[in-house]
Amino acid sequence: MGQFAFIFGVVAIAILLFRIVGSVFLGDPGKELNQKFVKMGSLTGKSKEEIVSKVGGVSSQTTNSDNSFVCTWSAGTYSISVLFSADNKCEKIIHEKLK
């Protein structure tokens, strides 16, 4: 049991160090994506194409029965889901999370 605890501890420390060093030297793609959305200002009324041209491609998209659709962008520690009307205009942000 002692050897298992030691190995577990070493792995946990390695993962923690990797996350700290990685975010310092590689940057956090989630924070970068968040900043792109912040720079856009209000999304209301913008088309999906307008948003994609500024922040990059969507991670996922689902279509609702009324032909409205939800696009989700996610990277690293950030995700945002945006509801678009059937005529391709942003109605609102339905989820946003920055860890």
N, C-alpha and C positions, 0 to 999 in steps of 0.2 A: 504493500500500500504506500509506503514511503517513497519508493521509486516512481510510482505513478503520479503522486502529488508533485514531485520534483519536475517531472517531464511536463505535466500540465501547467505548472507555474512558469517554466521556461517558454512554453508555447504561448501562453497568455501575454507574457512580457514582450515576446517577439512581435506578436500581433499589434500590441499597443504602440511599440516603437515604430513599426512600419506605418501605422496610421499617422503618427505625429510627424515622422520624417517625410512621409509621402506628401502630406498636406503642406509642409513648409517648402519643400523643393519642387514639387510637381503642381502645386496649387490645388484648389478644390473645384472640380468642374461644376459642382452644384452652386457654389457661390458665383462663379462666372455666369452660369445660366441665369441665376437670379438677377444679377446686375444688368443683363441684357433686357430682361422684362422690366426692370425698374426704369431703364433709359427710355423705354417705349412710352411710358406714361400710361394713361387710360387705354385699355384695350377695347372698350365698348365701341361698337360700330365698325371695328377693323375686320377685314377679311382674314381668313386663315392664311392666304398667300402673303398678305402684308406682314403678318406676324412671323411666318416661317422665314421670310426674307431677312428679318432682323435677328431672330434667335436660333434659327436652324430647324431641322426637320422634327416632326412629332415622334414620340416614342410609341404611342398607340392612339387609335381612333375607333370609336364605336358610334353607330348610327341608331337613333331612336325611331320608334314607330311613326312619328310625325315628320321624319326626315331631318330633324335637328340632329346635331352630333356633338360629341365630346372629344376633344383632343387633349392628350396628356403629354407633357414634356417632363422628362426626368433625367437627372444627372447627379451622381454623387449624393450629396446631402439635401438636394432640392427636388421638389416635384410640384407641378401646377397642372390643374385640369380646368379647361375652359369650355363653356357651353356656347355653341354656335347655332344660330337659327337655320332653318331650311334654306334661306337665301344667302348663307355663308357670311353672316355678320355676327361678331362676338356679342353675346348677350351679357355674360357675366363669368367671373371666376367662381367655380364651384368648390375648388379645393386648392390649397396652397400650403406647403410645408417646407421649412428650412430648419434642419436639425441644428 
